[in-house]
Amino acid sequence: MLANFSNFILFISFYSFLGWLIECFYKSLFEKKWVNSGFLSGPFCPIYGFGALFMIRTTESLGNWIYSSSLLFVSRLVIATLMATVFEYFVASLLEKCFDSKWWDYSEERMNYKGRICVKYSIGWSILAYILLYCIHPGFKPALASLSLDTKYLLMFILMIYFILDSARTIHQLMTHKHSIIVDPTLYTMPKLSMPNIGKLNHNINDYLNSKIDKIKLWLKN
C-alpha cells in the first residue's frame, strides 16, 4: 500500500517538474528572459503531474481490449488528445467562473469553441501526448522501479513536506494580500492550465484584484 502511494507521489512530482520546465521555457522564449512560471514557488506545476498520470493510466488500460499494435497506437493518441482538450475546456470554464476573466482565449484561432479550446492546440496536445506516452514514460517507469523502497519512502516524505509548505505559503500570500495576482499576456499563447503568477505587483489593477480575493475569502468561509 505504502509502496504504491510512494510511486504515485514520485510520478506526480516528476511530471509536475517536467510541466513546469516546459512552461518556463515556453514563456521565456516570449519574454526573452528566464521566467519562473507556475502557482507554487518551486519548480513544480502539479496540474501537469496529475494530468499526465491520469492520461498514462487511462491509455495503458486500452491494451487489455485492443490487440492490434497500430490500432492501439492510434487509439491512445486520440483518447489522450481528447482527454487533454476536454480537461482544458473544463479548467478554462472553472477559472472564468471563479475569477470573471479569461485566462486564455483562442477566439481568433480557426475552429475554436468559445475561445477555450481549438483544433490547432489540440494537435499540440497530441504531439505532447506522443512524447509522454512513447518517449518519456517508458524510460522513467523502469528507472523508478529500480529504486529501493527506502529511497522511495525518503523521497516521498521530502516531496510531501515540500508541497505542503509551499502550498501553505502560497495560500497565505494570497489571503493576506501581500502579492497581486496577475495574468501574464504570454499565457494566452499556450494550451495549458495558466495558474496565477505570484510575486509581482501590478498597481493599476490592485483594487480590482483585492475585491476578487475578498470574494474568495468569503466563499471559503461559507
TORSEDO-281670 format. One record per residue (C-alpha): residue number from 1; x, y, z. Coordinates in steps of 0.05 Angstrom, whole numbers, padded with zeros to 5 digits. Layout:
<nodes>
+-----+--------+--------+--------+
| num |     xx |     yy |     zz |
+-----+--------+--------+--------+
| NUM |      X |      Y |      Z |
...
+-----+--------+--------+--------+
</nodes>
This chain:
<nodes>
+-----+--------+--------+--------+
| num |     xx |     yy |     zz |
+-----+--------+--------+--------+
|   1 |  00000 |  00000 |  00000 |
|   2 |  00053 |  00050 |  00021 |
|   3 |  00097 |  00027 | -00037 |
|   4 |  00042 |  00043 | -00087 |
|   5 |  00030 |  00110 | -00055 |
|   6 |  00103 |  00128 | -00059 |
|   7 |  00103 |  00111 | -00133 |
|   8 |  00042 |  00156 | -00141 |
|   9 |  00077 |  00215 | -00107 |
|  10 |  00141 |  00205 | -00147 |
|  11 |  00104 |  00200 | -00213 |
|  12 |  00064 |  00263 | -00197 |
|  13 |  00127 |  00301 | -00176 |
|  14 |  00167 |  00281 | -00237 |
|  15 |  00113 |  00301 | -00287 |
|  16 |  00098 |  00364 | -00247 |
|  17 |  00170 |  00383 | -00255 |
|  18 |  00170 |  00369 | -00329 |
|  19 |  00107 |  00410 | -00338 |
|  20 |  00139 |  00468 | -00300 |
|  21 |  00201 |  00462 | -00343 |
|  22 |  00163 |  00463 | -00409 |
|  23 |  00120 |  00522 | -00387 |
|  24 |  00180 |  00562 | -00363 |
|  25 |  00219 |  00551 | -00428 |
|  26 |  00158 |  00568 | -00470 |
|  27 |  00144 |  00633 | -00433 |
|  28 |  00218 |  00651 | -00430 |
|  29 |  00220 |  00649 | -00506 |
|  30 |  00169 |  00705 | -00509 |
|  31 |  00197 |  00748 | -00454 |
|  32 |  00269 |  00735 | -00475 |
|  33 |  00290 |  00722 | -00404 |
|  34 |  00282 |  00664 | -00355 |
|  35 |  00212 |  00662 | -00325 |
|  36 |  00195 |  00620 | -00264 |
|  37 |  00124 |  00600 | -00280 |
|  38 |  00070 |  00565 | -00241 |
|  39 |  00027 |  00574 | -00179 |
|  40 |  00078 |  00548 | -00129 |
|  41 |  00145 |  00580 | -00113 |
|  42 |  00185 |  00518 | -00130 |
|  43 |  00197 |  00481 | -00196 |
|  44 |  00131 |  00443 | -00198 |
|  45 |  00064 |  00451 | -00233 |
|  46 |  00022 |  00396 | -00200 |
|  47 | -00034 |  00402 | -00251 |
|  48 |  00013 |  00373 | -00304 |
|  49 |  00032 |  00316 | -00258 |
|  50 | -00040 |  00295 | -00244 |
|  51 | -00060 |  00304 | -00317 |
|  52 | -00001 |  00264 | -00343 |
|  53 | -00011 |  00206 | -00294 |
|  54 | -00086 |  00202 | -00308 |
|  55 | -00072 |  00202 | -00383 |
|  56 | -00020 |  00147 | -00375 |
|  57 | -00064 |  00102 | -00332 |
|  58 | -00124 |  00110 | -00379 |
|  59 | -00087 |  00097 | -00443 |
|  60 | -00048 |  00038 | -00414 |
|  61 | -00113 |  00003 | -00399 |
|  62 | -00131 |  00002 | -00473 |
|  63 | -00081 | -00054 | -00483 |
|  64 | -00130 | -00101 | -00448 |
|  65 | -00181 | -00093 | -00504 |
|  66 | -00141 | -00073 | -00566 |
|  67 | -00091 | -00124 | -00592 |
|  68 | -00071 | -00092 | -00657 |
|  69 | -00008 | -00051 | -00646 |
|  70 | -00025 |  00001 | -00699 |
|  71 | -00097 |  00008 | -00675 |
|  72 | -00073 |  00013 | -00603 |
|  73 | -00024 |  00068 | -00622 |
|  74 | -00077 |  00109 | -00657 |
|  75 | -00128 |  00097 | -00602 |
|  76 | -00080 |  00120 | -00548 |
|  77 | -00063 |  00185 | -00583 |
|  78 | -00136 |  00200 | -00600 |
|  79 | -00160 |  00188 | -00529 |
|  80 | -00101 |  00225 | -00498 |
|  81 | -00116 |  00285 | -00543 |
|  82 | -00190 |  00284 | -00526 |
|  83 | -00175 |  00279 | -00452 |
|  84 | -00127 |  00339 | -00454 |
|  85 | -00176 |  00380 | -00495 |
|  86 | -00236 |  00365 | -00450 |
|  87 | -00193 |  00379 | -00389 |
|  88 | -00171 |  00446 | -00418 |
|  89 | -00242 |  00466 | -00432 |
|  90 | -00264 |  00447 | -00362 |
|  91 | -00207 |  00485 | -00329 |
|  92 | -00220 |  00547 | -00373 |
|  93 | -00294 |  00546 | -00353 |
|  94 | -00277 |  00538 | -00280 |
|  95 | -00226 |  00595 | -00279 |
|  96 | -00273 |  00642 | -00317 |
|  97 | -00328 |  00628 | -00267 |
|  98 | -00283 |  00638 | -00206 |
|  99 | -00245 |  00699 | -00230 |
| 100 | -00293 |  00731 | -00280 |
| 101 | -00237 |  00735 | -00332 |
| 102 | -00208 |  00693 | -00388 |
| 103 | -00141 |  00661 | -00374 |
| 104 | -00130 |  00642 | -00446 |
| 105 | -00170 |  00659 | -00508 |
| 106 | -00169 |  00623 | -00575 |
| 107 | -00225 |  00664 | -00605 |
| 108 | -00181 |  00687 | -00663 |
| 109 | -00160 |  00616 | -00679 |
| 110 | -00196 |  00575 | -00731 |
| 111 | -00243 |  00520 | -00708 |
| 112 | -00246 |  00543 | -00636 |
| 113 | -00302 |  00532 | -00586 |
| 114 | -00320 |  00591 | -00542 |
| 115 | -00247 |  00612 | -00544 |
| 116 | -00229 |  00558 | -00494 |
| 117 | -00205 |  00503 | -00540 |
| 118 | -00187 |  00498 | -00613 |
| 119 | -00162 |  00447 | -00663 |
| 120 | -00094 |  00479 | -00671 |
| 121 | -00074 |  00470 | -00598 |
| 122 | -00108 |  00402 | -00593 |
| 123 | -00058 |  00380 | -00645 |
| 124 | -00004 |  00407 | -00600 |
| 125 | -00032 |  00365 | -00543 |
| 126 | -00028 |  00303 | -00588 |
| 127 |  00046 |  00316 | -00601 |
| 128 |  00060 |  00324 | -00526 |
| 129 |  00019 |  00261 | -00512 |
| 130 |  00062 |  00221 | -00561 |
| 131 |  00126 |  00246 | -00528 |
| 132 |  00098 |  00229 | -00459 |
| 133 |  00070 |  00160 | -00475 |
| 134 |  00124 |  00134 | -00521 |
| 135 |  00188 |  00171 | -00502 |
| 136 |  00188 |  00196 | -00430 |
| 137 |  00146 |  00147 | -00390 |
| 138 |  00176 |  00083 | -00419 |
| 139 |  00244 |  00108 | -00394 |
| 140 |  00223 |  00137 | -00327 |
| 141 |  00180 |  00078 | -00305 |
| 142 |  00237 |  00026 | -00302 |
| 143 |  00283 |  00079 | -00272 |
| 144 |  00234 |  00090 | -00215 |
| 145 |  00224 |  00014 | -00206 |
| 146 |  00300 |  00006 | -00197 |
| 147 |  00300 |  00049 | -00134 |
| 148 |  00298 |  00015 | -00067 |
| 149 |  00236 |  00022 | -00023 |
| 150 |  00275 |  00061 |  00029 |
| 151 |  00297 |  00111 | -00024 |
| 152 |  00226 |  00118 | -00050 |
| 153 |  00199 |  00130 |  00020 |
| 154 |  00251 |  00182 |  00035 |
| 155 |  00238 |  00219 | -00030 |
| 156 |  00163 |  00214 | -00019 |
| 157 |  00165 |  00245 |  00051 |
| 158 |  00212 |  00301 |  00029 |
| 159 |  00167 |  00318 | -00031 |
| 160 |  00103 |  00315 |  00010 |
| 161 |  00131 |  00362 |  00063 |
| 162 |  00155 |  00409 |  00009 |
| 163 |  00088 |  00411 | -00027 |
| 164 |  00051 |  00423 |  00039 |
| 165 |  00097 |  00480 |  00060 |
| 166 |  00099 |  00512 | -00009 |
| 167 |  00023 |  00508 | -00017 |
| 168 |  00012 |  00537 |  00052 |
| 169 |  00059 |  00594 |  00037 |
| 170 |  00025 |  00609 | -00030 |
| 171 | -00045 |  00608 |  00000 |
| 172 | -00021 |  00653 |  00057 |
| 173 |  00006 |  00703 |  00007 |
| 174 | -00060 |  00704 | -00029 |
| 175 | -00104 |  00711 |  00032 |
| 176 | -00062 |  00766 |  00064 |
| 177 | -00058 |  00808 |  00001 |
| 178 |  00017 |  00811 |  00002 |
| 179 |  00020 |  00799 | -00073 |
| 180 | -00025 |  00814 | -00130 |
| 181 | -00050 |  00761 | -00178 |
| 182 | -00035 |  00778 | -00250 |
| 183 | -00046 |  00743 | -00315 |
| 184 |  00016 |  00744 | -00359 |
| 185 |  00000 |  00761 | -00432 |
| 186 |  00042 |  00702 | -00456 |
| 187 | -00007 |  00655 | -00422 |
| 188 | -00056 |  00667 | -00478 |
| 189 | -00010 |  00634 | -00528 |
| 190 | -00001 |  00566 | -00497 |
| 191 | -00053 |  00510 | -00489 |
| 192 | -00045 |  00496 | -00415 |
| 193 | -00072 |  00510 | -00347 |
| 194 | -00048 |  00580 | -00333 |
| 195 | -00044 |  00586 | -00258 |
| 196 | -00034 |  00654 | -00224 |
| 197 |  00036 |  00683 | -00227 |
| 198 |  00053 |  00704 | -00156 |
| 199 |  00109 |  00750 | -00136 |
| 200 |  00096 |  00812 | -00180 |
| 201 |  00058 |  00875 | -00163 |
| 202 |  00011 |  00908 | -00211 |
| 203 | -00014 |  00974 | -00180 |
| 204 | -00062 |  00990 | -00237 |
| 205 | -00108 |  00932 | -00220 |
| 206 | -00096 |  00928 | -00146 |
| 207 | -00166 |  00949 | -00125 |
| 208 | -00199 |  00901 | -00174 |
| 209 | -00156 |  00842 | -00151 |
| 210 | -00168 |  00857 | -00078 |
| 211 | -00243 |  00854 | -00088 |
| 212 | -00235 |  00786 | -00122 |
| 213 | -00194 |  00760 | -00065 |
| 214 | -00246 |  00784 | -00015 |
| 215 | -00298 |  00744 | -00054 |
| 216 | -00254 |  00682 | -00050 |
| 217 | -00244 |  00691 |  00025 |
| 218 | -00319 |  00698 |  00035 |
| 219 | -00331 |  00636 | -00007 |
| 220 | -00280 |  00596 |  00034 |
| 221 | -00313 |  00618 |  00099 |
| 222 | -00380 |  00594 |  00074 |
+-----+--------+--------+--------+
</nodes>
